[in-house]
């Protein structure tokens, strides 16, 4: 019995790291600007396709493509925030939501037009490798890499928010926009940089997702829902909560697959999400 569940538990924990990377950027934008970026998943998939194009042109390792993908996605985020979202930020909750929804549709259809609906994957040697711990327990190397990168990102961003001037400025704009402007912080500029940083995480998530699973032009919706689940379970204002939320969602899906079959593993994850909403709607690590 223990042997039957040891592998799904291990895989679920490690998969939770990938889910955390997917959710970090969305949690950041919601926590700072109180807006839901409905294009987050599609921007992440855009980064997957950007990496694919770079690999096709240069023949380099997917990780190396981040050298190009990260600055490109940072400026994409900066432009999206400055040119679109900032213009409607003070007009209520609905306009930013509609802007990001429209951006999501544009990205999906542009990717479909350019790349066709065929499945793609960022080919790499790690996807097929495993570290065997026992005869019945192994560690998928790509899952382990995803988890390590998730932990590293959370540690880096925690230090960034606590120790740097820009990080403290972002926190100030998040806590009280008016007070931040009174002490000389240009909140519109800060929001643009914050969106750029969120897109850096989307670039990393896009490459990791592309190395771990296949992706399509419309895959972004699936990862948008996963990001929602991660930040709702963990709490909107906690980086540790994002990691824990990802692990809980990953465990729920893979353990649930053992009971009800792989076809229902997403459903099990959503049931856990609903239970958390009933018991603690603000999230496990949210500040009361």
Backbone bond lengths (Angstrom), bond angles and torsions (degrees), N, CA, C in turn:
res aa  C-N    CA-C-N  psi(-1)  N-CA   C-N-CA  omega(-1)  CA-C   N-CA-C  phi
1 X - - - 1.475 - - 1.519 111.13 -
2 X 1.336 115.75 -46.97 1.465 119.65 178.98 1.512 110.41 -63.08
3 X 1.330 116.39 -40.75 1.458 120.82 179.58 1.515 111.80 -61.31
4 X 1.328 116.88 -35.75 1.461 120.80 -178.68 1.522 111.85 -64.98
5 X 1.337 116.92 -32.88 1.462 120.04 -174.70 1.529 113.98 -102.56
6 X 1.322 117.17 -9.81 1.470 119.60 -178.38 1.523 111.37 -62.07
7 X 1.336 117.06 -45.13 1.463 120.07 -178.51 1.530 112.56 -67.12
8 X 1.345 119.34 -46.88 1.475 118.50 176.92 1.532 113.14 -61.16
9 X 1.335 117.28 -36.54 1.468 119.90 179.11 1.521 110.09 -64.96
10 X 1.321 117.17 -46.43 1.469 120.73 178.93 1.524 110.72 -62.34
11 X 1.324 116.61 -47.35 1.465 120.32 179.83 1.525 111.31 -62.60
12 X 1.342 116.49 -38.69 1.463 120.22 -179.81 1.518 112.01 -63.93
13 X 1.328 116.27 -41.84 1.464 120.15 178.64 1.527 110.50 -62.86
14 X 1.324 115.96 -46.58 1.470 119.83 -178.27 1.526 111.21 -68.53
15 X 1.339 116.94 -39.59 1.468 120.21 176.95 1.521 110.71 -61.95
16 X 1.337 115.99 -33.00 1.456 120.02 176.91 1.514 112.81 -58.35
17 X 1.334 117.23 -29.37 1.460 119.91 175.67 1.511 111.89 -63.33
18 X 1.337 116.77 -43.30 1.468 120.45 177.21 1.520 110.62 -63.70
19 X 1.326 117.04 -42.20 1.460 120.59 178.39 1.531 110.88 -61.85
20 X 1.336 116.38 -36.30 1.469 119.77 178.31 1.519 110.99 -64.43
21 X 1.329 117.11 -42.15 1.475 120.08 178.20 1.523 110.30 -62.01
22 X 1.340 116.17 -39.34 1.470 120.56 178.00 1.529 110.77 -62.12
23 X 1.339 116.71 -36.75 1.463 120.13 -173.99 1.512 116.02 -88.36
24 X 1.348 118.96 -16.57 1.462 121.12 -173.74 1.528 112.19 -57.46
25 X 1.325 116.66 -49.94 1.464 120.13 -176.29 1.512 113.00 -63.30
26 X 1.330 116.34 -40.18 1.459 120.20 179.87 1.527 110.68 -67.37
27 X 1.346 116.06 -41.16 1.463 120.12 177.57 1.526 110.65 -62.57
28 X 1.316 116.33 -38.44 1.462 121.43 -179.64 1.531 111.12 -62.28
29 X 1.325 116.60 -48.43 1.466 120.31 -177.22 1.516 111.28 -67.86
30 X 1.324 117.27 -39.82 1.457 118.95 178.26 1.523 110.49 -66.31
31 X 1.324 116.36 -41.65 1.456 119.84 -179.33 1.510 113.33 -66.03
32 X 1.332 117.66 -33.72 1.463 121.36 -176.36 1.519 111.79 -85.79
33 X 1.337 117.16 -47.92 1.458 120.54 -172.40 1.522 114.28 -110.07
34 X 1.331 116.13 -4.29 1.470 121.76 -179.00 1.528 112.09 59.39
35 X 1.343 116.16 34.94 1.464 119.79 175.66 1.524 108.98 -121.66
36 X 1.316 115.43 150.38 1.462 121.55 177.97 1.522 108.34 -99.27
37 X 1.312 116.39 115.22 1.459 121.54 -178.61 1.531 109.11 -85.91
38 X 1.324 116.46 96.01 1.462 120.84 -178.30 1.525 112.39 -71.27
39 X 1.316 117.31 -10.23 1.468 120.61 178.42 1.525 112.04 -95.32
40 X 1.338 117.51 3.83 1.467 119.86 -174.23 1.529 111.78 -57.99
41 X 1.327 117.43 -48.46 1.462 120.44 -179.42 1.513 112.28 -62.62
42 X 1.326 116.85 -38.75 1.465 120.54 -179.05 1.528 111.37 -71.37
43 X 1.320 117.61 -35.57 1.461 120.51 175.20 1.522 110.50 -65.83
44 X 1.321 116.45 -35.28 1.461 120.71 175.69 1.530 110.79 -64.51
45 X 1.326 116.61 -44.82 1.466 120.39 178.30 1.526 110.62 -66.95
46 X 1.335 116.68 -33.66 1.465 120.12 173.98 1.525 110.18 -57.22
47 X 1.329 116.92 -40.27 1.465 121.02 177.23 1.530 110.71 -65.35
48 X 1.336 117.06 -35.94 1.475 120.31 176.74 1.525 110.14 -61.11
49 X 1.326 116.45 -45.44 1.467 120.19 179.45 1.528 111.61 -68.89
50 X 1.326 116.94 -35.54 1.464 120.07 176.39 1.524 109.67 -60.96
51 X 1.333 116.85 -44.41 1.467 120.95 176.85 1.519 110.92 -61.54
52 X 1.338 116.64 -40.35 1.468 121.01 179.10 1.526 111.29 -61.15
53 X 1.336 116.68 -42.61 1.468 120.98 179.12 1.525 110.67 -64.14
54 X 1.328 116.38 -41.87 1.465 120.41 179.94 1.523 110.68 -64.54
55 X 1.331 116.35 -41.74 1.469 120.24 178.19 1.525 110.39 -63.08
56 X 1.334 116.48 -42.50 1.473 120.47 -180.00 1.520 111.64 -63.35
57 X 1.334 115.79 -36.14 1.461 119.57 -177.67 1.508 114.18 -82.49
58 X 1.329 116.89 -37.12 1.467 120.32 -172.71 1.521 113.42 -111.98
59 X 1.338 117.17 -15.87 1.458 120.17 179.02 1.514 114.08 65.98
60 X 1.330 116.67 36.07 1.464 120.61 -176.70 1.528 110.66 -104.50
61 X 1.331 115.59 168.79 1.459 121.85 178.84 1.528 110.22 -65.66
62 X 1.356 118.06 143.54 1.471 119.61 179.74 1.530 114.11 -53.81
63 X 1.332 117.63 -37.23 1.465 119.64 179.22 1.528 111.44 -62.87
64 X 1.323 116.43 -36.11 1.472 120.61 -179.07 1.528 110.58 -68.09
65 X 1.332 117.37 -27.58 1.462 119.84 179.55 1.527 112.15 -63.53
66 X 1.340 116.89 -18.85 1.464 120.21 178.67 1.526 111.57 -63.66
67 X 1.321 116.89 -25.30 1.463 120.29 177.42 1.527 110.32 -58.84
68 X 1.326 116.62 -33.91 1.469 121.67 177.64 1.521 110.86 -94.05
69 X 1.330 116.49 -43.33 1.469 120.82 -174.43 1.523 112.51 -63.78
70 X 1.322 118.18 -38.64 1.463 120.25 -177.05 1.525 112.26 -63.58
71 X 1.345 120.10 -52.80 1.474 117.59 178.11 1.529 113.64 -64.26
72 X 1.335 117.31 -35.02 1.463 119.97 178.69 1.524 110.03 -63.24
73 X 1.328 117.44 -47.42 1.465 120.50 -178.90 1.533 111.42 -69.04
74 X 1.336 117.45 -31.30 1.462 119.40 175.69 1.534 110.01 -60.11
75 X 1.329 116.83 -46.54 1.462 119.92 -179.35 1.528 111.58 -71.16
76 X 1.324 117.97 -30.61 1.467 120.35 173.34 1.521 109.77 -60.81
77 X 1.330 116.06 -46.96 1.459 120.16 178.24 1.517 112.29 -62.69
78 X 1.324 116.93 -42.36 1.465 121.75 178.99 1.525 110.75 -60.29
79 X 1.330 116.34 -43.02 1.465 121.20 -178.77 1.525 110.93 -69.58
80 X 1.338 116.57 -43.63 1.468 120.38 179.75 1.528 110.13 -59.18
81 X 1.329 116.29 -44.88 1.458 119.82 -178.94 1.520 111.84 -68.18
82 X 1.336 116.39 -47.05 1.470 120.44 -174.59 1.519 112.11 -71.17
83 X 1.327 117.05 -41.78 1.460 120.88 -173.59 1.522 113.60 -87.32
84 X 1.321 117.54 -25.21 1.461 119.86 -174.16 1.522 113.25 -118.36
85 X 1.313 117.06 -61.90 1.465 119.88 -169.20 1.522 112.24 -71.70
86 X 1.331 117.82 -41.33 1.470 119.80 179.93 1.524 112.52 -58.18
87 X 1.330 117.04 -29.18 1.468 121.15 -177.70 1.527 112.76 -70.17
88 X 1.318 115.98 -22.14 1.473 118.91 -176.89 1.522 111.98 -120.24
89 X 1.321 117.02 8.99 1.461 121.13 -170.84 1.524 112.87 -62.84
90 X 1.325 117.16 -34.93 1.463 120.36 -176.63 1.524 113.01 -99.78
91 X 1.316 117.21 18.06 1.463 121.23 -178.61 1.531 112.49 -105.13
92 X 1.330 116.57 20.83 1.460 120.41 179.42 1.514 111.82 105.09
93 X 1.319 116.24 179.54 1.468 121.27 -176.89 1.520 113.37 -79.28
94 X 1.333 116.70 -29.83 1.465 119.43 -172.73 1.534 113.92 -71.21
95 X 1.360 120.49 -44.58 1.465 119.09 -177.29 1.528 114.95 -56.94
96 X 1.351 120.16 -47.00 1.472 117.99 176.77 1.529 112.63 -61.25
97 X 1.335 115.85 -35.45 1.458 119.95 178.67 1.527 110.42 -63.17
98 X 1.329 116.16 -43.98 1.462 120.66 -179.87 1.522 111.71 -67.79
99 X 1.332 116.57 -36.98 1.468 120.47 178.23 1.523 110.20 -62.18
100 X 1.342 117.08 -47.32 1.462 119.44 -178.98 1.533 111.33 -69.83
101 X 1.332 117.17 -31.88 1.460 120.30 175.68 1.524 110.36 -64.70
102 X 1.325 116.96 -44.43 1.461 120.72 177.46 1.519 111.63 -63.23
103 X 1.331 116.50 -40.70 1.466 120.35 177.62 1.523 110.76 -62.08
104 X 1.336 116.45 -39.02 1.462 121.01 177.98 1.530 111.10 -59.92
105 X 1.316 116.90 -45.95 1.469 120.88 -179.61 1.528 110.62 -63.60
106 X 1.320 116.91 -42.49 1.470 121.09 -179.88 1.525 110.75 -61.98
107 X 1.340 117.12 -45.61 1.466 120.71 -178.92 1.521 110.59 -63.64
108 X 1.334 116.64 -45.83 1.464 119.97 -178.45 1.524 111.41 -59.39
109 X 1.320 116.34 -46.98 1.471 119.15 -176.68 1.527 112.20 -73.38
110 X 1.329 117.60 -31.45 1.467 120.26 175.27 1.525 110.62 -66.03
111 X 1.335 116.71 -42.54 1.463 120.24 177.95 1.526 111.02 -65.27
112 X 1.337 116.37 -38.93 1.465 120.39 178.44 1.524 110.62 -63.71
113 X 1.327 116.99 -41.65 1.461 121.74 -179.17 1.525 111.60 -66.59
114 X 1.321 116.41 -39.50 1.469 120.57 -174.79 1.524 112.12 -83.47
115 X 1.328 117.16 -42.41 1.459 120.40 -169.85 1.526 114.20 -108.81
116 X 1.337 118.28 -3.69 1.471 123.21 -177.26 1.532 110.01 67.39
117 X 1.339 117.72 167.83 1.471 119.52 -177.29 1.526 114.62 -80.84
118 X 1.330 118.36 5.56 1.465 120.79 -177.93 1.525 111.33 -65.74
119 X 1.330 114.87 146.66 1.467 120.63 178.90 1.524 110.38 -69.54
120 X 1.321 115.97 141.12 1.461 122.42 178.51 1.527 109.09 -125.69
121 X 1.316 115.75 160.18 1.457 121.13 174.54 1.514 108.59 -152.91
122 X 1.317 117.21 144.89 1.455 121.80 176.22 1.529 107.20 -85.07
123 X 1.316 116.01 99.82 1.456 120.89 -173.27 1.527 110.88 -66.06
124 X 1.331 114.67 134.14 1.459 120.62 -179.82 1.514 109.20 -157.41
125 X 1.317 116.00 160.16 1.467 120.35 -176.22 1.519 112.78 -77.44
126 X 1.334 117.70 -19.98 1.460 120.30 -175.40 1.527 112.67 -71.80
127 X 1.331 117.37 -27.65 1.467 121.47 -173.79 1.521 113.15 -62.03
128 X 1.320 117.14 -26.20 1.466 120.40 -176.29 1.527 113.19 -104.70
129 X 1.333 117.35 2.69 1.468 120.31 -176.31 1.521 111.30 -98.98
130 X 1.316 115.73 145.79 1.460 122.34 176.64 1.525 109.72 -139.06
131 X 1.324 114.56 150.55 1.463 121.03 173.96 1.528 107.03 -104.00
132 X 1.323 117.27 116.32 1.468 120.93 -175.59 1.526 109.33 -87.33
133 X 1.334 115.25 117.96 1.465 121.52 178.63 1.517 111.15 -88.57
134 X 1.331 116.14 -42.19 1.466 122.09 175.76 1.527 107.23 -141.49
135 X 1.307 116.14 -174.17 1.465 120.09 178.65 1.521 112.55 -67.27
136 X 1.336 117.35 -22.50 1.460 120.51 -176.57 1.528 113.50 -121.10
137 X 1.331 116.81 5.80 1.465 119.92 -177.28 1.529 110.16 -135.84
138 X 1.317 115.76 124.90 1.463 120.76 179.20 1.521 109.84 -138.20
139 X 1.314 115.17 157.67 1.462 121.87 -179.77 1.530 108.59 -109.55
140 X 1.337 118.98 112.16 1.469 119.58 173.90 1.524 109.54 -63.39
141 X 1.309 117.63 123.75 1.465 121.45 -173.05 1.517 111.19 -62.25
142 X 1.332 118.46 -40.38 1.464 120.29 -177.85 1.525 110.56 -66.08
143 X 1.342 118.02 -36.32 1.463 121.01 176.03 1.528 110.56 -65.09
144 X 1.335 116.26 -40.74 1.459 120.91 179.19 1.526 110.68 -63.61
145 X 1.315 116.77 -42.30 1.475 121.21 177.68 1.529 110.05 -62.49
146 X 1.339 116.62 -43.80 1.471 120.45 178.07 1.528 110.56 -57.00
147 X 1.329 116.45 -44.86 1.469 120.52 -176.75 1.531 111.00 -67.49
148 X 1.309 116.86 -42.82 1.473 120.27 179.56 1.520 110.49 -61.74
149 X 1.315 116.90 -43.17 1.468 120.45 179.60 1.524 110.32 -64.92
150 X 1.333 117.71 -38.25 1.467 120.67 177.73 1.519 110.92 -60.42
151 X 1.324 117.43 -48.35 1.463 121.33 -179.98 1.523 110.18 -62.21
152 X 1.341 116.57 -42.88 1.458 120.62 -179.91 1.529 111.39 -62.30
153 X 1.334 116.70 -43.09 1.466 120.36 179.55 1.529 111.46 -62.10
154 X 1.314 116.49 -43.02 1.462 120.25 -178.65 1.526 110.65 -65.22
155 X 1.328 117.22 -40.56 1.458 120.49 177.24 1.526 111.46 -64.75
156 X 1.332 116.55 -42.41 1.465 121.17 179.80 1.527 111.15 -63.84
157 X 1.331 116.51 -46.33 1.463 119.57 -178.75 1.523 111.75 -68.65
158 X 1.302 117.67 -33.35 1.461 120.21 176.34 1.520 110.55 -62.33
159 X 1.331 117.04 -44.13 1.464 120.79 177.29 1.527 111.31 -67.74
160 X 1.320 115.95 -37.43 1.470 120.62 179.24 1.524 110.84 -60.79
161 X 1.318 117.42 -46.21 1.466 121.23 -179.09 1.526 112.17 -68.98
162 X 1.329 117.59 -31.62 1.448 120.92 -175.12 1.523 113.35 -88.08
163 X 1.327 117.39 -34.05 1.458 120.77 -166.89 1.525 115.71 -107.97
164 X 1.331 119.09 -19.00 1.468 120.47 -175.15 1.526 111.43 -104.14
165 X 1.334 114.92 154.38 1.460 119.73 178.39 1.532 110.69 -62.75
166 X 1.335 116.09 -44.25 1.464 119.54 -179.16 1.524 110.64 -62.39
167 X 1.333 116.98 -41.29 1.454 120.05 178.29 1.513 112.20 -62.19
168 X 1.336 116.30 -41.91 1.470 119.74 178.87 1.525 110.68 -68.73
169 X 1.340 116.75 -33.51 1.470 120.21 177.57 1.524 110.56 -66.35
170 X 1.325 116.76 -39.45 1.466 120.66 177.32 1.525 110.03 -64.10
171 X 1.333 116.52 -42.52 1.465 119.99 178.33 1.522 111.34 -64.25
172 X 1.336 115.96 -38.66 1.467 119.70 179.68 1.523 110.56 -64.90
173 X 1.337 116.83 -45.11 1.463 120.64 178.90 1.516 110.86 -63.21
174 X 1.323 116.76 -33.32 1.462 120.97 178.24 1.525 111.67 -70.55
175 X 1.347 116.62 -41.29 1.465 120.87 -176.40 1.524 112.54 -71.69
176 X 1.355 116.16 -44.09 1.469 119.95 -176.77 1.523 108.52 -158.19
177 X 1.327 115.83 99.06 1.460 120.71 -176.04 1.523 111.75 -60.20
178 X 1.325 116.83 -43.79 1.463 120.20 -178.47 1.516 112.24 -63.36
179 X 1.332 117.42 -46.05 1.460 121.19 179.57 1.526 110.80 -64.33
180 X 1.352 117.27 -37.77 1.458 120.79 178.32 1.526 111.10 -62.32
181 X 1.332 116.74 -41.38 1.468 120.25 178.78 1.520 111.47 -67.09
182 X 1.333 117.93 -32.97 1.463 121.50 179.07 1.521 112.64 -65.19
183 X 1.335 117.28 -29.27 1.468 120.12 179.44 1.526 111.79 -96.08
184 X 1.328 116.81 14.04 1.458 120.88 170.96 1.515 116.30 96.14
185 X 1.318 118.08 11.43 1.469 120.60 179.15 1.530 109.14 -87.50
186 X 1.311 115.84 124.94 1.463 121.23 176.16 1.525 107.61 -80.85
187 X 1.327 116.45 96.00 1.468 119.94 -172.37 1.525 112.40 -65.08
188 X 1.337 117.89 -33.80 1.465 119.43 178.83 1.535 110.59 -64.05
189 X 1.313 116.35 -40.94 1.463 120.32 176.79 1.517 110.65 -66.19
190 X 1.320 116.27 -41.53 1.459 120.69 179.27 1.527 110.66 -62.86
191 X 1.325 117.04 -40.73 1.464 120.22 178.46 1.531 110.74 -63.27
192 X 1.327 116.89 -39.50 1.457 120.14 178.12 1.520 111.75 -62.47
193 X 1.341 115.74 -43.94 1.466 119.83 178.44 1.523 110.40 -65.08
194 X 1.335 116.55 -40.97 1.468 120.53 179.03 1.526 111.26 -60.93
195 X 1.337 116.98 -41.81 1.458 119.53 177.31 1.526 110.45 -65.83
196 X 1.330 116.96 -37.80 1.459 120.49 176.35 1.517 111.05 -60.95
197 X 1.330 116.74 -43.32 1.470 120.79 178.46 1.527 110.41 -64.97
198 X 1.323 116.42 -40.10 1.473 119.90 177.20 1.527 110.34 -60.75
199 X 1.335 117.24 -36.31 1.460 120.37 178.62 1.519 112.03 -74.23
200 X 1.331 117.33 -23.76 1.469 119.81 171.28 1.525 109.41 -62.39
201 X 1.340 115.90 -44.77 1.471 119.01 177.27 1.527 110.68 -65.57
202 X 1.338 116.78 -34.24 1.470 120.07 177.98 1.522 110.38 -66.35
203 X 1.341 117.07 -36.41 1.464 120.62 177.61 1.529 110.25 -63.63
204 X 1.332 116.22 -45.63 1.464 120.20 178.91 1.527 110.23 -63.40
205 X 1.341 116.23 -44.89 1.462 120.19 178.57 1.525 111.13 -61.93
206 X 1.328 117.03 -40.99 1.458 120.60 -179.47 1.515 112.47 -61.64
207 X 1.322 117.12 -41.64 1.467 120.51 178.74 1.526 110.38 -68.35
208 X 1.336 116.79 -43.23 1.468 119.63 179.71 1.531 111.48 -63.98
209 X 1.334 116.51 -43.91 1.464 120.46 178.09 1.526 110.31 -61.91
210 X 1.330 116.45 -43.00 1.457 120.59 -179.52 1.517 113.13 -64.99
211 X 1.343 116.46 -29.58 1.464 120.64 177.30 1.529 112.09 -80.41
212 X 1.326 116.49 -25.13 1.456 121.12 -174.12 1.525 112.68 -94.46
213 X 1.334 116.98 -39.13 1.461 122.32 -176.64 1.524 110.01 -133.91
214 X 1.334 115.38 166.57 1.456 119.52 170.70 1.525 109.40 -76.57
215 X 1.326 116.05 158.09 1.465 120.32 179.14 1.522 110.10 -141.55
216 X 1.331 114.53 155.69 1.464 123.76 -178.15 1.533 107.90 -130.66
217 X 1.333 117.79 170.56 1.470 119.12 176.93 1.524 114.20 -58.89
218 X 1.354 117.30 -27.52 1.461 120.09 -177.17 1.538 112.74 -102.61
219 X 1.322 117.14 11.89 1.465 120.30 -179.03 1.520 112.21 -66.91
220 X 1.314 117.81 -22.14 1.458 121.52 -176.39 1.519 113.56 -56.17
221 X 1.324 117.31 -35.39 1.472 120.48 179.75 1.524 111.20 -61.35
222 X 1.318 116.38 -41.10 1.463 120.87 178.68 1.531 110.80 -60.23
223 X 1.324 116.72 -44.02 1.459 119.60 -177.66 1.527 112.13 -78.42
224 X 1.313 117.23 -22.73 1.464 119.79 171.80 1.526 109.66 -63.45
225 X 1.321 116.67 -44.07 1.466 121.14 179.00 1.529 110.42 -64.53
226 X 1.335 116.64 -40.53 1.466 120.08 177.41 1.522 110.35 -62.34
227 X 1.343 117.10 -43.26 1.468 120.46 178.53 1.522 110.74 -61.01
228 X 1.334 116.97 -42.76 1.470 121.21 175.16 1.526 110.32 -55.54
229 X 1.326 116.08 -49.64 1.452 120.27 -178.17 1.518 112.40 -60.30
230 X 1.317 116.61 -42.67 1.461 121.28 -178.38 1.523 111.44 -61.57
231 X 1.339 116.40 -48.49 1.466 118.66 -174.63 1.529 111.84 -77.33
232 X 1.327 117.80 -27.55 1.465 119.75 176.58 1.524 110.31 -71.19
233 X 1.324 117.06 -42.02 1.463 120.29 179.44 1.526 110.91 -68.20
234 X 1.330 117.30 -46.96 1.455 120.84 -174.41 1.508 114.89 -79.51
235 X 1.325 116.78 -31.45 1.465 120.30 -175.19 1.511 110.09 115.35
236 X 1.329 116.29 138.28 1.456 121.33 -170.53 1.523 114.22 -72.73
237 X 1.317 118.57 -21.95 1.457 120.46 -173.23 1.524 112.66 -115.67
238 X 1.311 117.77 26.68 1.462 120.49 -175.73 1.518 110.70 -134.79
239 X 1.349 116.42 120.57 1.457 120.15 175.72 1.522 110.75 -68.09
240 X 1.326 116.83 -39.00 1.469 119.69 175.25 1.513 110.10 -62.33
241 X 1.338 116.76 -38.26 1.453 121.06 178.30 1.518 112.27 -61.78
242 X 1.340 117.12 -35.13 1.462 120.67 177.77 1.525 110.32 -62.20
243 X 1.335 116.24 -44.35 1.467 119.92 179.51 1.528 110.60 -65.76
244 X 1.325 117.06 -46.46 1.467 120.52 -179.84 1.528 110.48 -64.35
245 X 1.339 116.72 -40.74 1.460 120.19 177.34 1.514 111.86 -60.73
246 X 1.343 116.61 -40.79 1.460 120.40 177.60 1.513 111.87 -63.59
247 X 1.335 116.50 -42.68 1.466 120.90 -179.79 1.532 110.70 -65.19
248 X 1.333 116.41 -43.28 1.478 119.73 179.47 1.525 110.47 -61.73
249 X 1.336 116.00 -43.68 1.469 119.45 -179.79 1.520 110.83 -66.02
250 X 1.328 117.18 -42.80 1.460 120.52 178.40 1.511 112.27 -62.39
251 X 1.336 116.81 -43.89 1.462 120.97 178.13 1.525 111.43 -63.20
252 X 1.333 116.03 -44.20 1.464 119.83 -179.13 1.526 110.95 -59.56
253 X 1.322 116.67 -41.88 1.459 119.67 -177.73 1.519 112.01 -68.95
254 X 1.324 117.72 -46.90 1.466 119.33 -173.88 1.526 112.77 -78.17
255 X 1.327 117.30 -35.24 1.469 118.59 174.47 1.526 109.73 -70.31
256 X 1.341 115.90 -39.69 1.459 119.63 176.77 1.511 112.10 -60.08
257 X 1.343 116.53 -35.71 1.468 120.18 178.80 1.523 111.46 -62.44
258 X 1.338 116.93 -30.96 1.467 120.37 178.79 1.525 111.31 -68.73
259 X 1.331 117.05 -30.55 1.467 121.42 -177.45 1.533 112.11 -87.98
260 X 1.331 116.38 -44.95 1.470 119.31 -170.20 1.521 113.18 -116.74
261 X 1.333 117.74 -1.79 1.456 120.35 178.97 1.523 112.02 100.71
262 X 1.306 116.02 154.21 1.469 121.36 -175.70 1.531 112.43 -64.74
263 X 1.325 116.39 -26.17 1.459 119.34 -179.33 1.523 113.80 -66.64
264 X 1.339 116.16 -16.38 1.463 120.29 -177.04 1.529 112.82 -115.74
265 X 1.335 117.45 10.69 1.454 118.57 -174.12 1.529 111.99 -67.38
266 X 1.326 118.08 -33.55 1.467 119.99 176.53 1.521 110.46 -66.04
267 X 1.331 115.90 -38.27 1.461 120.28 178.78 1.524 110.65 -60.96
268 X 1.324 117.36 -42.27 1.464 121.05 178.80 1.523 110.32 -61.13
269 X 1.334 116.59 -41.63 1.460 120.38 177.34 1.518 112.33 -60.21
270 X 1.332 116.59 -40.16 1.463 120.36 -179.94 1.525 111.53 -70.97
271 X 1.340 116.86 -32.26 1.469 119.76 176.32 1.527 110.12 -64.47
272 X 1.329 116.90 -42.36 1.469 120.86 176.70 1.532 109.69 -62.07
273 X 1.327 116.49 -40.00 1.460 120.97 177.78 1.525 110.67 -59.84
274 X 1.329 117.02 -44.69 1.460 121.01 178.98 1.524 111.82 -64.12
275 X 1.332 116.85 -38.37 1.461 120.55 178.52 1.524 111.25 -63.60
276 X 1.325 116.15 -41.05 1.469 119.83 177.72 1.529 109.97 -64.36
277 X 1.325 117.19 -40.15 1.465 120.60 178.86 1.522 111.48 -62.83
278 X 1.326 116.74 -35.56 1.460 120.51 179.38 1.522 111.32 -71.89
279 X 1.341 116.18 -45.00 1.468 120.96 -174.46 1.521 111.88 -80.63
280 X 1.325 116.82 -44.81 1.467 120.80 -177.43 1.532 108.64 -143.42
281 X 1.317 117.71 81.14 1.467 121.40 -173.27 1.518 114.79 -62.21
282 X 1.340 118.54 -22.64 1.458 120.53 179.36 1.521 112.65 -81.29
283 X 1.337 117.47 -5.15 1.457 121.29 -178.68 1.516 111.62 98.41
284 X 1.321 115.84 157.41 1.457 121.00 -173.70 1.522 112.35 -63.92
285 X 1.330 117.49 -42.79 1.460 120.78 -174.43 1.525 112.99 -106.20
286 X 1.318 117.53 11.01 1.461 119.87 179.72 1.526 111.17 -66.28
287 X 1.327 115.22 148.61 1.454 120.13 176.85 1.527 108.90 -76.47
288 X 1.308 116.78 130.90 1.462 121.25 -178.73 1.542 111.03 -74.32
